[in-house]
Amino acid sequence: MQQRLDEVERLRGQDIWLRIEGICVSACTLYLGLPKACVADTARLGFHGPRSRLAGLPLPRPIFDHLSQQMARHYPPPLRRWFMTKARLVTRDYYELSGAQAVAMGARRCE
């Protein structure tokens, strides 16, 4: 995840538009927080909480909470609240939202 967070911060300083379309699962959803990112209504976005590289082994709670907060800060406020109360609690699978659902939660729609 750190690699994607670093990439998001690098892109934040650039004057480019990023269009999210198709399937975007896991760390790529962090692009939603970029000032010039948009999501297509037909995109499929998969959200889950931070998880260990070792399948089935949970992260220690302080690390889980810290990483959840790092992820959530990249989402618009309504999406952030949903992530922190629901999606982050899923670590073996993921919640899927359409781009239109993400837009309803504050993401920018691609024109």
C-alpha positions as CSV (number, residue, x, y, z in Angstrom):
1,M,0.0,0.0,0.0
2,Q,2.8,2.4,0.7
3,Q,3.9,2.3,-2.9
4,R,0.4,3.4,-4.0
5,L,0.3,6.1,-1.4
6,D,3.6,7.4,-2.6
7,E,2.3,7.4,-6.2
8,V,-0.8,9.2,-5.2
9,E,1.2,11.9,-3.5
10,R,3.5,12.2,-6.6
11,L,0.5,12.6,-8.9
12,R,-1.1,15.1,-6.6
13,G,1.6,17.7,-7.5
14,Q,1.2,17.1,-11.3
15,D,-1.3,18.9,-13.6
16,I,-2.9,15.8,-15.1
17,W,-6.3,14.3,-15.2
18,L,-6.8,10.7,-14.1
19,R,-9.9,8.9,-15.3
20,I,-11.0,5.8,-13.4
21,E,-12.9,3.4,-15.5
22,G,-13.3,-0.3,-15.8
23,I,-12.3,-2.3,-12.8
24,C,-10.4,-0.6,-9.9
25,V,-10.0,-2.8,-6.9
26,S,-8.0,-2.2,-3.7
27,A,-5.3,0.5,-3.6
28,C,-6.2,2.1,-6.9
29,T,-9.3,3.5,-5.2
30,L,-6.9,5.9,-3.5
31,Y,-6.8,7.9,-6.8
32,L,-10.3,9.2,-5.9
33,G,-8.6,11.7,-3.6
34,L,-6.6,13.3,-6.4
35,P,-7.8,16.8,-7.3
36,K,-8.0,16.0,-11.0
37,A,-9.4,12.4,-10.8
38,C,-12.8,11.4,-12.0
39,V,-14.7,8.1,-12.1
40,A,-16.9,6.8,-14.9
41,D,-20.4,5.8,-13.9
42,T,-19.8,2.3,-15.2
43,A,-16.5,1.8,-13.3
44,R,-16.5,-1.0,-10.7
45,L,-14.6,-0.1,-7.5
46,G,-13.6,-2.6,-4.9
47,F,-12.9,-1.4,-1.3
48,H,-11.5,-3.4,1.6
49,G,-9.7,-2.8,4.8
50,P,-5.9,-3.1,5.3
51,R,-4.8,-6.7,5.4
52,S,-1.7,-8.7,6.1
53,R,0.3,-10.1,3.2
54,L,-0.3,-13.4,5.0
55,A,-3.8,-14.6,4.1
56,G,-6.0,-14.9,7.1
57,L,-3.6,-13.3,9.5
58,P,-5.1,-10.1,10.9
59,L,-3.0,-6.9,11.4
60,P,-2.5,-5.7,14.9
61,R,-5.3,-3.3,15.8
62,P,-3.1,-0.1,16.0
63,I,-1.6,-0.8,12.6
64,F,-5.0,-1.7,11.1
65,D,-6.5,1.6,12.4
66,H,-3.5,3.7,11.3
67,L,-3.6,2.2,7.7
68,S,-7.4,2.6,7.6
69,Q,-7.0,6.3,8.4
70,Q,-4.3,6.7,5.8
71,M,-6.5,5.2,3.2
72,A,-9.7,7.0,4.2
73,R,-8.1,10.5,3.9
74,H,-8.0,9.9,0.1
75,Y,-11.7,9.6,-0.2
76,P,-14.4,12.3,-0.3
77,P,-16.1,12.8,3.2
78,P,-19.2,10.7,2.6
79,L,-17.2,7.9,1.0
80,R,-14.7,8.2,3.8
81,R,-17.4,7.7,6.4
82,W,-18.7,4.6,4.6
83,F,-15.3,3.2,4.3
84,M,-14.4,3.7,8.0
85,T,-17.8,2.2,9.2
86,K,-18.2,-0.6,6.7
87,A,-15.7,-1.4,3.9
88,R,-12.6,-1.3,6.1
89,L,-14.0,-4.1,8.2
90,V,-13.9,-6.5,5.2
91,T,-10.4,-7.9,4.8
92,R,-10.9,-11.3,3.1
93,D,-13.0,-10.0,0.2
94,Y,-14.2,-6.5,-0.9
95,Y,-17.2,-4.3,-1.2
96,E,-18.0,-3.3,-4.8
97,L,-19.5,0.0,-5.8
98,S,-20.3,1.3,-9.2
99,G,-18.7,4.6,-10.3
100,A,-22.2,6.1,-10.1
101,Q,-22.5,5.0,-6.4
102,A,-19.0,6.5,-5.7
103,V,-20.2,9.7,-7.3
104,A,-23.2,9.7,-5.1
105,M,-20.7,9.5,-2.2
106,G,-18.8,12.5,-3.3
107,A,-16.4,11.3,-6.1
108,R,-16.1,13.4,-9.2
109,R,-17.9,12.1,-12.2
110,C,-16.1,12.0,-15.5
111,E,-17.8,14.1,-18.2
